[in-house]
Amino acid sequence: MKTYVLNGVNLGRLGTRQTDVYGLTSYATLAASCVQWGKEVGLDVECRQTDAEHELVQWLHQAADEHAPVVLNPGAWSHYSYAIRDACAILTAPLVEVHLSNIHAREEFRHHSVVSAVATGVICGLGVDGYRLALSHIAIRLN
């Protein structure tokens, strides 16, 4: 089944941006890993990243129209984008929100995600392993 791994603002800078927080894995490596992890659990994974909020909303609409599951790391949009939250709310397949860092151990403004309330589940603080776990969960839910 087609499963989207959607990444928001600044995630294209993985491996070079605040490596003490986000790690050394590049976005290209993360995307390739997600495709591989998806294959291992029977999912056809497509990874996308954007720094344009409206583009992420359009991708969420596409996933909703296709009834496709989504692994979503909205980046900073997690904390204030009601547009992304509302687009997530129309998804009918599982939505797993992922954060590389533990947002609850960081600055106070990062402690709350507006997306979490409409997500099937949330994984934070496990680095890139969070994506692998999210894909495994989706595969289990679909079977």
Secondary structure, 3 states (H helix, E strand, C coil): CEEEEEECCCHHHCCCCCHHHHCCCCHHHHHHHHHHHHHHCCCEEEEEECCCHHHHHHHHHHHHHHCCCEEEECHHHHHCCHHHHHHHHCCCCCEEEEECCCHHHCCHHHCCCCCHHHCCEEEECCCCHHHHHHHHHHHHHHC
